[in-house]
Amino acid sequence: MSQTGKSWTGTAGKIVIGVFVLALVALLFTEHRMHVLGWAPLLLLLLCPLLHMSMHGGHGGHGGNASDDTAPTTPAPPSPHRH
């Protein structure tokens, strides 16, 4: 027999999990504020490589992947500074 029901990981399931995680984070922060704030600088430093990898996903990373037969593009002139 095969079950043809919906999985609990649908939209409603994701909302329930999100609310549960949010409640845990709020409880952790309110009850253990000094511990959380003590780890904050380290967590920020550990987050840097993750942000670096995710930010470079949009333009192909550090290496240039343009072929040699394409002419280099000239940068656009700067726009005038307005206040």
C-alpha positions as CSV (number, residue, x, y, z in Angstrom):
1,M,0.0,0.0,0.0
2,S,1.3,3.4,-0.8
3,Q,0.4,6.6,1.0
4,T,-0.8,9.5,-1.2
5,G,-1.1,12.2,1.5
6,K,0.7,15.5,1.7
7,S,4.0,15.8,3.3
8,W,4.2,17.7,6.6
9,T,7.1,19.8,5.1
10,G,4.7,21.8,2.9
11,T,4.0,25.5,3.5
12,A,2.2,25.0,6.8
13,G,5.0,22.8,8.1
14,K,7.6,25.3,7.2
15,I,5.7,28.0,9.0
16,V,5.4,25.9,12.1
17,I,9.1,25.1,12.0
18,G,9.9,28.8,11.5
19,V,7.8,29.9,14.4
20,F,9.3,27.1,16.6
21,V,12.9,28.2,15.7
22,L,12.0,31.9,16.3
23,A,10.6,31.0,19.7
24,L,13.7,29.1,20.6
25,V,16.0,32.0,19.5
26,A,13.9,34.5,21.5
27,L,14.0,32.2,24.6
28,L,17.7,31.7,24.3
29,F,18.3,35.4,23.9
30,T,16.1,36.5,26.8
31,E,17.2,33.8,29.2
32,H,20.9,33.7,28.3
33,R,21.6,37.2,27.0
34,M,25.1,37.4,28.5
35,H,26.1,34.1,27.0
36,V,24.7,35.0,23.6
37,L,26.3,38.4,23.5
38,G,29.6,36.8,24.6
39,W,29.6,34.6,21.5
40,A,28.4,37.3,19.1
41,P,31.9,38.5,17.9
42,L,33.0,34.9,17.2
43,L,29.8,34.1,15.4
44,L,30.2,37.3,13.3
45,L,33.7,36.2,12.3
46,L,32.5,32.7,11.5
47,L,29.7,34.2,9.3
48,C,32.2,36.1,7.1
49,P,33.3,33.1,5.0
50,L,29.7,32.1,4.5
51,L,28.7,35.5,3.3
52,H,31.8,35.7,1.1
53,M,30.9,32.5,-0.7
54,S,27.3,33.5,-1.1
55,M,28.1,37.0,-2.4
56,H,30.5,35.7,-5.0
57,G,28.0,33.3,-6.5
58,G,26.4,36.0,-8.6
59,H,29.4,37.0,-10.7
60,G,31.5,33.8,-11.0
61,G,34.0,34.2,-8.1
62,H,37.4,35.8,-8.0
63,G,38.8,34.5,-11.3
64,G,37.9,36.2,-14.5
65,N,36.1,33.9,-16.8
66,A,36.0,36.2,-19.9
67,S,37.5,34.7,-23.0
68,D,40.5,36.4,-24.7
69,D,38.6,37.2,-27.9
70,T,36.3,39.7,-26.2
71,A,37.4,43.3,-26.0
72,P,37.6,44.8,-22.5
73,T,34.7,47.1,-21.7
74,T,35.3,50.7,-20.6
75,P,33.8,51.8,-17.3
76,A,30.9,54.2,-17.4
77,P,31.7,57.8,-16.5
78,P,30.8,58.7,-12.9
79,S,27.5,60.4,-12.4
80,P,27.5,63.9,-11.0
81,H,27.2,64.1,-7.2
82,R,23.9,65.7,-6.2
83,H,22.5,66.6,-2.9
